[in-house]
Structure formats: structure tokens, C-alpha cells
Amino acid sequence: MALFYSVHVYNLKPGVSKAEFERFMAEQWMPYVMKKKGCQGAMLLKGYTGEWMTQKLDYATIEIWESAKANREAWGGPRKEWVTPADMKLLMERFRSYAAPESFRTLEFERQL
């Protein structure tokens, strides 16, 4: 089975409490994602700012899905523009209150080996 990985990287807005953000992710965001059909795992990673890094990123979230199709269906199906699913509006508003929008990037991968 080829798993599908969705990786989101971002920085927090200035003044945001890292402890508060991490608590929100652990208690609300990750449990929500894990309940989505086809989700095989989800994790929050804290960014590394070592000597080889050219760009600082505070956090990354990784979601592991049984397939790209399962990922798309979990978020309302394929479409040209992102639309927040109705059941996620409050969580997304809260997430956006923490994350700097200009830093947010999504990378998607299908496992081959």
C-alpha cells in the first residue's frame, strides 16, 4: 500500500505562545485530524534552526493518509480552491490565529519504498 503524506510547514505569528499553540494542536487539532476517514497518523514537529538551515520554520504537521484520494475526500473532495469544511471552521479560525499566513506551505508526497 502506497501511503500519502501531507506536510504543512509554518511559523507562528509574533507574540504567540508556543505552549498555548502546542496545547491546542495536541488537544484539538490532532484528535480532529485522526478521526478523519483514511487518516493513518498525524504529528506535530517543532522546527530546527541549526547551522545548515537557511530558512527558519517554527513547526510542521505531517498527516499520513491511506491514499491521496482519502486525503482529498477528508477535506471535502477535490476542487480548484481550498474551502474550509463546515465542521472545521472554528478549528481553522483558531489555527489561523496562531500561524503566520505568509509562511504556510503544503508539500505532498506518495511513499514509494
Biopython code that builds the backbone (N, CA, C, O; Angstrom):
import numpy as np
from Bio.PDB.StructureBuilder import StructureBuilder

atoms = [
    (1, "MET", "N", (0.848, -1.184, 0.000)),
    (1, "MET", "CA", (0.000, 0.000, 0.000)),
    (1, "MET", "C", (0.890, 1.242, 0.000)),
    (1, "MET", "O", (1.782, 1.374, 0.838)),
    (2, "ALA", "N", (0.644, 2.144, -0.938)),
    (2, "ALA", "CA", (1.394, 3.403, -1.008)),
    (2, "ALA", "C", (0.688, 4.442, -0.151)),
    (2, "ALA", "O", (-0.430, 4.852, -0.464)),
    (3, "LEU", "N", (1.323, 4.859, 0.908)),
    (3, "LEU", "CA", (0.744, 5.879, 1.774)),
    (3, "LEU", "C", (0.965, 7.264, 1.181)),
    (3, "LEU", "O", (1.888, 7.477, 0.395)),
    (4, "PHE", "N", (0.115, 8.191, 1.563)),
    (4, "PHE", "CA", (0.180, 9.572, 1.095)),
    (4, "PHE", "C", (0.485, 10.458, 2.294)),
    (4, "PHE", "O", (-0.178, 10.364, 3.327)),
    (5, "TYR", "N", (1.493, 11.321, 2.154)),
    (5, "TYR", "CA", (1.931, 12.199, 3.237)),
    (5, "TYR", "C", (1.631, 13.644, 2.876)),
    (5, "TYR", "O", (1.994, 14.110, 1.797)),
    (6, "SER", "N", (0.980, 14.337, 3.765)),
    (6, "SER", "CA", (0.711, 15.761, 3.606)),
    (6, "SER", "C", (1.486, 16.496, 4.691)),
    (6, "SER", "O", (1.255, 16.289, 5.883)),
    (7, "VAL", "N", (2.410, 17.360, 4.266)),
    (7, "VAL", "CA", (3.292, 18.061, 5.193)),
    (7, "VAL", "C", (2.991, 19.549, 5.113)),
    (7, "VAL", "O", (2.996, 20.130, 4.027)),
    (8, "HIS", "N", (2.732, 20.160, 6.248)),
    (8, "HIS", "CA", (2.449, 21.594, 6.312)),
    (8, "HIS", "C", (3.523, 22.233, 7.187)),
    (8, "HIS", "O", (3.752, 21.788, 8.312)),
    (9, "VAL", "N", (4.180, 23.267, 6.679)),
    (9, "VAL", "CA", (5.211, 23.966, 7.449)),
    (9, "VAL", "C", (4.786, 25.422, 7.624)),
    (9, "VAL", "O", (4.138, 26.003, 6.753)),
    (10, "TYR", "N", (5.165, 26.004, 8.772)),
    (10, "TYR", "CA", (4.733, 27.369, 9.055)),
    (10, "TYR", "C", (5.457, 27.929, 10.263)),
    (10, "TYR", "O", (6.033, 27.193, 11.065)),
    (11, "ASN", "N", (5.414, 29.236, 10.374)),
    (11, "ASN", "CA", (5.897, 29.967, 11.542)),
    (11, "ASN", "C", (4.693, 30.488, 12.312)),
    (11, "ASN", "O", (3.607, 30.654, 11.758)),
    (12, "LEU", "N", (4.902, 30.739, 13.585)),
    (12, "LEU", "CA", (3.857, 31.365, 14.394)),
    (12, "LEU", "C", (3.917, 32.877, 14.220)),
    (12, "LEU", "O", (4.961, 33.439, 13.889)),
    (13, "LYS", "N", (2.794, 33.514, 14.447)),
    (13, "LYS", "CA", (2.752, 34.979, 14.425)),
    (13, "LYS", "C", (3.551, 35.511, 15.608)),
    (13, "LYS", "O", (3.658, 34.836, 16.632)),
    (14, "PRO", "N", (4.112, 36.702, 15.485)),
    (14, "PRO", "CA", (4.843, 37.296, 16.618)),
    (14, "PRO", "C", (3.944, 37.384, 17.862)),
    (14, "PRO", "O", (2.772, 37.752, 17.782)),
    (15, "GLY", "N", (4.521, 37.041, 18.984)),
    (15, "GLY", "CA", (3.794, 37.144, 20.251)),
    (15, "GLY", "C", (2.946, 35.942, 20.612)),
    (15, "GLY", "O", (2.399, 35.892, 21.714)),
    (16, "VAL", "N", (2.819, 34.971, 19.718)),
    (16, "VAL", "CA", (2.010, 33.785, 20.018)),
    (16, "VAL", "C", (2.758, 32.900, 21.006)),
    (16, "VAL", "O", (3.959, 32.673, 20.858)),
    (17, "SER", "N", (2.059, 32.409, 21.994)),
    (17, "SER", "CA", (2.630, 31.499, 22.980)),
    (17, "SER", "C", (2.814, 30.119, 22.358)),
    (17, "SER", "O", (1.846, 29.490, 21.929)),
    (18, "LYS", "N", (4.056, 29.652, 22.311)),
    (18, "LYS", "CA", (4.326, 28.316, 21.762)),
    (18, "LYS", "C", (3.635, 27.248, 22.592)),
    (18, "LYS", "O", (3.110, 26.279, 22.043)),
    (19, "ALA", "N", (3.629, 27.413, 23.908)),
    (19, "ALA", "CA", (2.985, 26.430, 24.792)),
    (19, "ALA", "C", (1.486, 26.358, 24.510)),
    (19, "ALA", "O", (0.916, 25.268, 24.455)),
    (20, "GLU", "N", (0.845, 27.519, 24.332)),
    (20, "GLU", "CA", (-0.594, 27.543, 24.040)),
    (20, "GLU", "C", (-0.871, 26.890, 22.684)),
    (20, "GLU", "O", (-1.810, 26.105, 22.550)),
    (21, "PHE", "N", (-0.054, 27.215, 21.682)),
    (21, "PHE", "CA", (-0.218, 26.624, 20.353)),
    (21, "PHE", "C", (-0.056, 25.103, 20.414)),
    (21, "PHE", "O", (-0.876, 24.372, 19.857)),
    (22, "GLU", "N", (0.981, 24.627, 21.076)),
    (22, "GLU", "CA", (1.225, 23.190, 21.169)),
    (22, "GLU", "C", (0.087, 22.479, 21.897)),
    (22, "GLU", "O", (-0.285, 21.365, 21.528)),
    (23, "ARG", "N", (-0.462, 23.110, 22.918)),
    (23, "ARG", "CA", (-1.599, 22.535, 23.652)),
    (23, "ARG", "C", (-2.827, 22.425, 22.731)),
    (23, "ARG", "O", (-3.509, 21.401, 22.723)),
    (24, "PHE", "N", (-3.100, 23.481, 21.961)),
    (24, "PHE", "CA", (-4.207, 23.466, 21.002)),
    (24, "PHE", "C", (-4.027, 22.321, 20.000)),
    (24, "PHE", "O", (-4.965, 21.575, 19.721)),
    (25, "MET", "N", (-2.828, 22.194, 19.470)),
    (25, "MET", "CA", (-2.577, 21.147, 18.475)),
    (25, "MET", "C", (-2.765, 19.760, 19.076)),
    (25, "MET", "O", (-3.370, 18.891, 18.448)),
    (26, "ALA", "N", (-2.255, 19.544, 20.282)),
    (26, "ALA", "CA", (-2.337, 18.232, 20.933)),
    (26, "ALA", "C", (-3.754, 17.880, 21.370)),
    (26, "ALA", "O", (-4.172, 16.727, 21.262)),
    (27, "GLU", "N", (-4.487, 18.865, 21.860)),
    (27, "GLU", "CA", (-5.801, 18.592, 22.443)),
    (27, "GLU", "C", (-6.954, 18.718, 21.451)),
    (27, "GLU", "O", (-7.999, 18.094, 21.639)),
    (28, "GLN", "N", (-6.778, 19.518, 20.394)),
    (28, "GLN", "CA", (-7.894, 19.748, 19.491)),
    (28, "GLN", "C", (-7.593, 19.377, 18.032)),
    (28, "GLN", "O", (-8.336, 18.616, 17.412)),
    (29, "TRP", "N", (-6.495, 19.923, 17.494)),
    (29, "TRP", "CA", (-6.218, 19.737, 16.063)),
    (29, "TRP", "C", (-5.916, 18.279, 15.711)),
    (29, "TRP", "O", (-6.573, 17.699, 14.847)),
    (30, "MET", "N", (-4.937, 17.697, 16.370)),
    (30, "MET", "CA", (-4.536, 16.331, 16.036)),
    (30, "MET", "C", (-5.656, 15.310, 16.263)),
    (30, "MET", "O", (-5.854, 14.440, 15.415)),
    (31, "PRO", "N", (-6.389, 15.386, 17.370)),
    (31, "PRO", "CA", (-7.502, 14.443, 17.522)),
    (31, "PRO", "C", (-8.548, 14.585, 16.407)),
    (31, "PRO", "O", (-9.114, 13.589, 15.958)),
    (32, "TYR", "N", (-8.802, 15.818, 15.964)),
    (32, "TYR", "CA", (-9.748, 16.038, 14.867)),
    (32, "TYR", "C", (-9.263, 15.357, 13.593)),
    (32, "TYR", "O", (-10.016, 14.628, 12.947)),
    (33, "VAL", "N", (-8.014, 15.594, 13.236)),
    (33, "VAL", "CA", (-7.454, 15.010, 12.014)),
    (33, "VAL", "C", (-7.466, 13.485, 12.095)),
    (33, "VAL", "O", (-7.814, 12.811, 11.126)),
    (34, "MET", "N", (-7.087, 12.948, 13.248)),
    (34, "MET", "CA", (-7.016, 11.495, 13.405)),
    (34, "MET", "C", (-8.375, 10.803, 13.258)),
    (34, "MET", "O", (-8.429, 9.609, 12.961)),
    (35, "LYS", "N", (-9.464, 11.537, 13.463)),
    (35, "LYS", "CA", (-10.803, 10.951, 13.314)),
    (35, "LYS", "C", (-11.265, 10.920, 11.860)),
    (35, "LYS", "O", (-12.266, 10.278, 11.543)),
    (36, "LYS", "N", (-10.552, 11.602, 10.984)),
    (36, "LYS", "CA", (-10.940, 11.632, 9.572)),
    (36, "LYS", "C", (-10.724, 10.258, 8.942)),
    (36, "LYS", "O", (-9.710, 9.603, 9.181)),
    (37, "LYS", "N", (-11.694, 9.835, 8.135)),
    (37, "LYS", "CA", (-11.605, 8.543, 7.457)),
    (37, "LYS", "C", (-10.358, 8.515, 6.573)),
    (37, "LYS", "O", (-10.125, 9.430, 5.784)),
    (38, "GLY", "N", (-9.571, 7.468, 6.713)),
    (38, "GLY", "CA", (-8.379, 7.293, 5.899)),
    (38, "GLY", "C", (-7.109, 7.834, 6.516)),
    (38, "GLY", "O", (-6.023, 7.606, 5.984)),
    (39, "CYS", "N", (-7.219, 8.556, 7.641)),
    (39, "CYS", "CA", (-6.015, 9.092, 8.294)),
    (39, "CYS", "C", (-5.333, 7.958, 9.067)),
    (39, "CYS", "O", (-5.957, 7.291, 9.892)),
    (40, "GLN", "N", (-4.069, 7.757, 8.791)),
    (40, "GLN", "CA", (-3.285, 6.701, 9.432)),
    (40, "GLN", "C", (-2.386, 7.224, 10.545)),
    (40, "GLN", "O", (-1.839, 6.447, 11.327)),
    (41, "GLY", "N", (-2.238, 8.545, 10.613)),
    (41, "GLY", "CA", (-1.391, 9.128, 11.639)),
    (41, "GLY", "C", (-1.225, 10.621, 11.420)),
    (41, "GLY", "O", (-1.409, 11.118, 10.309)),
    (42, "ALA", "N", (-0.878, 11.329, 12.479)),
    (42, "ALA", "CA", (-0.639, 12.770, 12.394)),
    (42, "ALA", "C", (0.315, 13.152, 13.520)),
    (42, "ALA", "O", (0.270, 12.585, 14.612)),
    (43, "MET", "N", (1.179, 14.122, 13.235)),
    (43, "MET", "CA", (2.120, 14.555, 14.261)),
    (43, "MET", "C", (2.484, 16.013, 14.075)),
    (43, "MET", "O", (2.408, 16.559, 12.974)),
    (44, "LEU", "N", (2.877, 16.623, 15.161)),
    (44, "LEU", "CA", (3.374, 17.996, 15.168)),
    (44, "LEU", "C", (4.869, 17.930, 15.417)),
    (44, "LEU", "O", (5.322, 17.283, 16.361)),
    (45, "LEU", "N", (5.632, 18.603, 14.567)),
    (45, "LEU", "CA", (7.082, 18.656, 14.720)),
    (45, "LEU", "C", (7.505, 20.084, 14.988)),
    (45, "LEU", "O", (6.993, 21.019, 14.373)),
    (46, "LYS", "N", (8.440, 20.251, 15.907)),
    (46, "LYS", "CA", (8.992, 21.576, 16.191)),
    (46, "LYS", "C", (10.176, 21.801, 15.257)),
    (46, "LYS", "O", (10.993, 20.903, 15.051)),
    (47, "GLY", "N", (10.262, 22.999, 14.697)),
    (47, "GLY", "CA", (11.302, 23.320, 13.729)),
    (47, "GLY", "C", (12.692, 23.328, 14.321)),
    (47, "GLY", "O", (12.882, 23.532, 15.520)),
    (48, "TYR", "N", (13.646, 23.104, 13.460)),
    (48, "TYR", "CA", (15.054, 23.100, 13.834)),
    (48, "TYR", "C", (15.733, 24.291, 13.170)),
    (48, "TYR", "O", (15.515, 24.547, 11.986)),
    (49, "THR", "N", (16.537, 25.004, 13.907)),
    (49, "THR", "CA", (17.200, 26.187, 13.355)),
    (49, "THR", "C", (18.705, 26.050, 13.503)),
    (49, "THR", "O", (19.366, 26.936, 14.044)),
    (50, "GLY", "N", (19.242, 24.949, 13.026)),
    (50, "GLY", "CA", (20.670, 24.682, 13.141)),
    (50, "GLY", "C", (21.481, 25.423, 12.095)),
    (50, "GLY", "O", (20.959, 26.217, 11.314)),
    (51, "GLU", "N", (22.748, 25.145, 12.106)),
    (51, "GLU", "CA", (23.685, 25.874, 11.261)),
    (51, "GLU", "C", (23.471, 25.660, 9.766)),
    (51, "GLU", "O", (23.921, 26.483, 8.969)),
    (52, "TRP", "N", (22.810, 24.598, 9.363)),
    (52, "TRP", "CA", (22.603, 24.334, 7.934)),
    (52, "TRP", "C", (21.296, 24.902, 7.412)),
    (52, "TRP", "O", (21.039, 24.837, 6.210)),
    (53, "MET", "N", (20.481, 25.444, 8.264)),
    (53, "MET", "CA", (19.169, 25.945, 7.846)),
    (53, "MET", "C", (19.284, 27.346, 7.256)),
    (53, "MET", "O", (19.929, 28.222, 7.832)),
    (54, "THR", "N", (18.664, 27.543, 6.122)),
    (54, "THR", "CA", (18.641, 28.874, 5.507)),
    (54, "THR", "C", (17.322, 29.578, 5.781)),
    (54, "THR", "O", (17.231, 30.801, 5.672)),
    (55, "GLN", "N", (16.309, 28.814, 6.135)),
    (55, "GLN", "CA", (15.008, 29.402, 6.453)),
    (55, "GLN", "C", (14.512, 28.793, 7.762)),
    (55, "GLN", "O", (14.496, 27.573, 7.922)),
    (56, "LYS", "N", (14.116, 29.640, 8.681)),
    (56, "LYS", "CA", (13.607, 29.168, 9.966)),
    (56, "LYS", "C", (12.119, 28.869, 9.836)),
    (56, "LYS", "O", (11.349, 29.705, 9.365)),
    (57, "LEU", "N", (11.725, 27.686, 10.252)),
    (57, "LEU", "CA", (10.317, 27.322, 10.320)),
    (57, "LEU", "C", (10.045, 26.821, 11.732)),
    (57, "LEU", "O", (10.756, 25.955, 12.241)),
    (58, "ASP", "N", (9.017, 27.370, 12.356)),
    (58, "ASP", "CA", (8.722, 27.021, 13.742)),
    (58, "ASP", "C", (8.184, 25.602, 13.892)),
    (58, "ASP", "O", (8.584, 24.877, 14.803)),
    (59, "TYR", "N", (7.274, 25.205, 12.996)),
    (59, "TYR", "CA", (6.588, 23.922, 13.146)),
    (59, "TYR", "C", (6.285, 23.299, 11.798)),
    (59, "TYR", "O", (6.306, 23.955, 10.756)),
    (60, "ALA", "N", (6.003, 22.008, 11.860)),
    (60, "ALA", "CA", (5.468, 21.267, 10.724)),
    (60, "ALA", "C", (4.436, 20.293, 11.263)),
    (60, "ALA", "O", (4.587, 19.760, 12.362)),
    (61, "THR", "N", (3.411, 20.070, 10.502)),
    (61, "THR", "CA", (2.489, 18.990, 10.808)),
    (61, "THR", "C", (2.584, 18.003, 9.660)),
    (61, "THR", "O", (2.680, 18.392, 8.496)),
    (62, "ILE", "N", (2.557, 16.741, 9.994)),
    (62, "ILE", "CA", (2.584, 15.680, 8.995)),
    (62, "ILE", "C", (1.349, 14.825, 9.204)),
    (62, "ILE", "O", (1.078, 14.355, 10.309)),
    (63, "GLU", "N", (0.618, 14.635, 8.140)),
    (63, "GLU", "CA", (-0.545, 13.746, 8.167)),
    (63, "GLU", "C", (-0.245, 12.586, 7.230)),
    (63, "GLU", "O", (0.259, 12.788, 6.126)),
    (64, "ILE", "N", (-0.552, 11.384, 7.665)),
    (64, "ILE", "CA", (-0.328, 10.184, 6.874)),
    (64, "ILE", "C", (-1.702, 9.616, 6.509)),
    (64, "ILE", "O", (-2.526, 9.328, 7.377)),
    (65, "TRP", "N", (-1.921, 9.467, 5.215)),
    (65, "TRP", "CA", (-3.210, 9.012, 4.690)),
    (65, "TRP", "C", (-3.048, 7.713, 3.931)),
    (65, "TRP", "O", (-1.972, 7.414, 3.414)),
    (66, "GLU", "N", (-4.118, 6.945, 3.866)),
    (66, "GLU", "CA", (-4.046, 5.683, 3.126)),
    (66, "GLU", "C", (-3.882, 5.928, 1.627)),
    (66, "GLU", "O", (-3.389, 5.056, 0.911)),
    (67, "SER", "N", (-4.294, 7.115, 1.140)),
    (67, "SER", "CA", (-4.131, 7.456, -0.275)),
    (67, "SER", "C", (-4.380, 8.954, -0.460)),
    (67, "SER", "O", (-4.918, 9.621, 0.423)),
    (68, "ALA", "N", (-3.977, 9.466, -1.624)),
    (68, "ALA", "CA", (-4.266, 10.865, -1.951)),
    (68, "ALA", "C", (-5.776, 11.077, -2.008)),
    (68, "ALA", "O", (-6.275, 12.119, -1.584)),
    (69, "LYS", "N", (-6.489, 10.110, -2.522)),
    (69, "LYS", "CA", (-7.958, 10.209, -2.616)),
    (69, "LYS", "C", (-8.579, 10.338, -1.221)),
    (69, "LYS", "O", (-9.479, 11.152, -1.017)),
    (70, "ALA", "N", (-8.105, 9.542, -0.269)),
    (70, "ALA", "CA", (-8.633, 9.620, 1.105)),
    (70, "ALA", "C", (-8.371, 11.004, 1.693)),
    (70, "ALA", "O", (-9.233, 11.564, 2.369)),
    (71, "ASN", "N", (-7.182, 11.558, 1.437)),
    (71, "ASN", "CA", (-6.863, 12.904, 1.912)),
    (71, "ASN", "C", (-7.819, 13.922, 1.317)),
    (71, "ASN", "O", (-8.359, 14.754, 2.047)),
    (72, "ARG", "N", (-8.040, 13.879, 0.019)),
    (72, "ARG", "CA", (-8.936, 14.846, -0.642)),
    (72, "ARG", "C", (-10.365, 14.725, -0.121)),
    (72, "ARG", "O", (-11.025, 15.727, 0.155)),
    (73, "GLU", "N", (-10.828, 13.494, 0.009)),
    (73, "GLU", "CA", (-12.204, 13.282, 0.477)),
    (73, "GLU", "C", (-12.390, 13.742, 1.922)),
    (73, "GLU", "O", (-13.461, 14.231, 2.280)),
    (74, "ALA", "N", (-11.367, 13.592, 2.748)),
    (74, "ALA", "CA", (-11.449, 14.017, 4.151)),
    (74, "ALA", "C", (-11.663, 15.522, 4.269)),
    (74, "ALA", "O", (-12.253, 15.997, 5.239)),
    (75, "TRP", "N", (-11.186, 16.262, 3.287)),
    (75, "TRP", "CA", (-11.298, 17.723, 3.322)),
    (75, "TRP", "C", (-12.337, 18.252, 2.347)),
    (75, "TRP", "O", (-12.270, 19.414, 1.947)),
    (76, "GLY", "N", (-13.294, 17.419, 1.958)),
    (76, "GLY", "CA", (-14.415, 17.896, 1.152)),
    (76, "GLY", "C", (-14.326, 17.605, -0.325)),
    (76, "GLY", "O", (-15.141, 18.116, -1.093)),
    (77, "GLY", "N", (-13.375, 16.810, -0.753)),
    (77, "GLY", "CA", (-13.266, 16.429, -2.154)),
    (77, "GLY", "C", (-12.391, 17.371, -2.950)),
    (77, "GLY", "O", (-12.082, 18.474, -2.499)),
    (78, "PRO", "N", (-11.989, 16.934, -4.150)),
    (78, "PRO", "CA", (-11.113, 17.770, -4.982)),
    (78, "PRO", "C", (-11.838, 19.014, -5.495)),
    (78, "PRO", "O", (-13.021, 18.965, -5.829)),
    (79, "ARG", "N", (-11.112, 20.123, -5.550)),
    (79, "ARG", "CA", (-11.645, 21.374, -6.093)),
    (79, "ARG", "C", (-10.480, 22.304, -6.382)),
    (79, "ARG", "O", (-9.367, 22.079, -5.905)),
    (80, "LYS", "N", (-10.727, 23.333, -7.151)),
    (80, "LYS", "CA", (-9.652, 24.245, -7.575)),
    (80, "LYS", "C", (-9.132, 25.097, -6.438)),
    (80, "LYS", "O", (-7.936, 25.384, -6.388)),
    (81, "GLU", "N", (-9.995, 25.512, -5.521)),
    (81, "GLU", "CA", (-9.574, 26.361, -4.408)),
    (81, "GLU", "C", (-9.955, 25.717, -3.085)),
    (81, "GLU", "O", (-10.966, 25.023, -2.981)),
    (82, "TRP", "N", (-9.125, 25.960, -2.074)),
    (82, "TRP", "CA", (-9.395, 25.440, -0.734)),
    (82, "TRP", "C", (-10.628, 26.110, -0.146)),
    (82, "TRP", "O", (-10.745, 27.335, -0.158)),
    (83, "VAL", "N", (-11.532, 25.311, 0.360)),
    (83, "VAL", "CA", (-12.699, 25.786, 1.100)),
    (83, "VAL", "C", (-12.703, 25.018, 2.415)),
    (83, "VAL", "O", (-12.666, 23.788, 2.413)),
    (84, "THR", "N", (-12.747, 25.727, 3.526)),
    (84, "THR", "CA", (-12.739, 25.076, 4.830)),
    (84, "THR", "C", (-14.030, 24.290, 5.022)),
    (84, "THR", "O", (-15.114, 24.862, 4.908)),
    (85, "PRO", "N", (-13.940, 22.983, 5.312)),
    (85, "PRO", "CA", (-15.148, 22.210, 5.596)),
    (85, "PRO", "C", (-15.909, 22.815, 6.780)),
    (85, "PRO", "O", (-15.301, 23.304, 7.732)),
    (86, "ALA", "N", (-17.227, 22.777, 6.712)),
    (86, "ALA", "CA", (-18.070, 23.408, 7.739)),
    (86, "ALA", "C", (-17.712, 22.934, 9.149)),
    (86, "ALA", "O", (-17.676, 23.738, 10.081)),
    (87, "ASP", "N", (-17.446, 21.629, 9.311)),
    (87, "ASP", "CA", (-17.163, 21.103, 10.643)),
    (87, "ASP", "C", (-15.789, 21.505, 11.167)),
    (87, "ASP", "O", (-15.444, 21.204, 12.310)),
    (88, "MET", "N", (-15.005, 22.184, 10.332)),
    (88, "MET", "CA", (-13.662, 22.566, 10.725)),
    (88, "MET", "C", (-13.479, 24.076, 10.877)),
    (88, "MET", "O", (-12.389, 24.527, 11.228)),
    (89, "LYS", "N", (-14.506, 24.850, 10.624)),
    (89, "LYS", "CA", (-14.367, 26.312, 10.611)),
    (89, "LYS", "C", (-13.782, 26.877, 11.904)),
    (89, "LYS", "O", (-12.861, 27.691, 11.852)),
    (90, "LEU", "N", (-14.289, 26.470, 13.046)),
    (90, "LEU", "CA", (-13.781, 27.005, 14.314)),
    (90, "LEU", "C", (-12.329, 26.603, 14.562)),
    (90, "LEU", "O", (-11.529, 27.418, 15.021)),
    (91, "LEU", "N", (-11.987, 25.348, 14.260)),
    (91, "LEU", "CA", (-10.599, 24.919, 14.421)),
    (91, "LEU", "C", (-9.672, 25.688, 13.487)),
    (91, "LEU", "O", (-8.585, 26.102, 13.890)),
    (92, "MET", "N", (-10.096, 25.879, 12.247)),
    (92, "MET", "CA", (-9.258, 26.585, 11.283)),
    (92, "MET", "C", (-9.080, 28.049, 11.684)),
    (92, "MET", "O", (-7.990, 28.603, 11.536)),
    (93, "GLU", "N", (-10.133, 28.673, 12.185)),
    (93, "GLU", "CA", (-10.011, 30.058, 12.659)),
    (93, "GLU", "C", (-8.987, 30.145, 13.796)),
    (93, "GLU", "O", (-8.170, 31.065, 13.844)),
    (94, "ARG", "N", (-9.047, 29.190, 14.692)),
    (94, "ARG", "CA", (-8.103, 29.183, 15.811)),
    (94, "ARG", "C", (-6.676, 28.945, 15.313)),
    (94, "ARG", "O", (-5.743, 29.618, 15.750)),
    (95, "PHE", "N", (-6.511, 27.988, 14.400)),
    (95, "PHE", "CA", (-5.188, 27.729, 13.833)),
    (95, "PHE", "C", (-4.643, 28.990, 13.159)),
    (95, "PHE", "O", (-3.477, 29.340, 13.339)),
    (96, "ARG", "N", (-5.476, 29.656, 12.398)),
    (96, "ARG", "CA", (-5.050, 30.883, 11.698)),
    (96, "ARG", "C", (-4.703, 32.010, 12.663)),
    (96, "ARG", "O", (-3.939, 32.909, 12.314)),
    (97, "SER", "N", (-5.253, 31.971, 13.864)),
    (97, "SER", "CA", (-4.899, 32.999, 14.851)),
    (97, "SER", "C", (-3.469, 32.791, 15.364)),
    (97, "SER", "O", (-2.868, 33.714, 15.916)),
    (98, "TYR", "N", (-2.929, 31.595, 15.186)),
    (98, "TYR", "CA", (-1.572, 31.280, 15.621)),
    (98, "TYR", "C", (-0.541, 31.391, 14.494)),
    (98, "TYR", "O", (0.535, 31.954, 14.692)),
    (99, "ALA", "N", (-0.867, 30.857, 13.317)),
    (99, "ALA", "CA", (0.117, 30.706, 12.237)),
    (99, "ALA", "C", (0.198, 31.939, 11.349)),
    (99, "ALA", "O", (-0.821, 32.541, 11.010)),
    (100, "ALA", "N", (1.418, 32.307, 10.976)),
    (100, "ALA", "CA", (1.645, 33.428, 10.056)),
    (100, "ALA", "C", (1.310, 32.956, 8.642)),
    (100, "ALA", "O", (1.976, 32.062, 8.118)),
    (101, "PRO", "N", (0.287, 33.542, 8.017)),
    (101, "PRO", "CA", (-0.173, 33.026, 6.717)),
    (101, "PRO", "C", (0.884, 33.058, 5.612)),
    (101, "PRO", "O", (0.889, 32.190, 4.739)),
    (102, "GLU", "N", (1.768, 34.037, 5.640)),
    (102, "GLU", "CA", (2.778, 34.132, 4.590)),
    (102, "GLU", "C", (3.833, 33.029, 4.675)),
    (102, "GLU", "O", (4.567, 32.797, 3.714)),
    (103, "SER", "N", (3.908, 32.355, 5.812)),
    (103, "SER", "CA", (4.903, 31.292, 5.984)),
    (103, "SER", "C", (4.346, 29.906, 5.677)),
    (103, "SER", "O", (5.115, 28.956, 5.533)),
    (104, "PHE", "N", (3.047, 29.774, 5.576)),
    (104, "PHE", "CA", (2.395, 28.462, 5.441)),
    (104, "PHE", "C", (2.639, 27.857, 4.062)),
    (104, "PHE", "O", (2.388, 28.496, 3.040)),
    (105, "ARG", "N", (3.126, 26.628, 4.046)),
    (105, "ARG", "CA", (3.354, 25.884, 2.805)),
    (105, "ARG", "C", (2.871, 24.454, 3.001)),
    (105, "ARG", "O", (2.965, 23.899, 4.095)),
    (106, "THR", "N", (2.351, 23.866, 1.927)),
    (106, "THR", "CA", (1.937, 22.471, 1.954)),
    (106, "THR", "C", (2.760, 21.708, 0.927)),
    (106, "THR", "O", (2.920, 22.144, -0.213)),
    (107, "LEU", "N", (3.273, 20.576, 1.349)),
    (107, "LEU", "CA", (4.019, 19.674, 0.478)),
    (107, "LEU", "C", (3.334, 18.317, 0.564)),
    (107, "LEU", "O", (2.948, 17.891, 1.652)),
    (108, "GLU", "N", (3.179, 17.638, -0.555)),
    (108, "GLU", "CA", (2.508, 16.349, -0.544)),
    (108, "GLU", "C", (3.361, 15.296, -1.252)),
    (108, "GLU", "O", (3.972, 15.557, -2.289)),
    (109, "PHE", "N", (3.383, 14.114, -0.667)),
    (109, "PHE", "CA", (4.231, 13.046, -1.161)),
    (109, "PHE", "C", (3.495, 11.711, -1.108)),
    (109, "PHE", "O", (2.692, 11.469, -0.207)),
    (110, "GLU", "N", (3.774, 10.857, -2.072)),
    (110, "GLU", "CA", (3.281, 9.484, -2.023)),
    (110, "GLU", "C", (4.486, 8.587, -1.774)),
    (110, "GLU", "O", (5.485, 8.658, -2.490)),
    (111, "ARG", "N", (4.382, 7.749, -0.758)),
    (111, "ARG", "CA", (5.515, 6.880, -0.411)),
    (111, "ARG", "C", (5.728, 5.845, -1.507)),
    (111, "ARG", "O", (4.779, 5.217, -1.976)),
    (112, "GLN", "N", (6.961, 5.677, -1.904)),
    (112, "GLN", "CA", (7.311, 4.740, -2.967)),
    (112, "GLN", "C", (8.046, 3.501, -2.456)),
    (112, "GLN", "O", (7.921, 2.425, -3.041)),
    (113, "LEU", "N", (8.795, 3.636, -1.395)),
    (113, "LEU", "CA", (9.576, 2.500, -0.892)),
    (113, "LEU", "C", (9.141, 2.121, 0.496)),
    (113, "LEU", "O", (9.687, 1.185, 1.080)),
]
sb = StructureBuilder()
sb.init_structure("model")
sb.init_model(0)
sb.init_chain("A")
sb.init_seg("    ")
for serial, (resi, resn, name, xyz) in enumerate(atoms, 1):
    if name == "N":
        sb.init_residue(resn, " ", resi, " ")
    sb.init_atom(name, np.array(xyz, "f"), 0.0, 1.0, " ", f" {name:<3s}", serial, name[0])
structure = sb.get_structure()
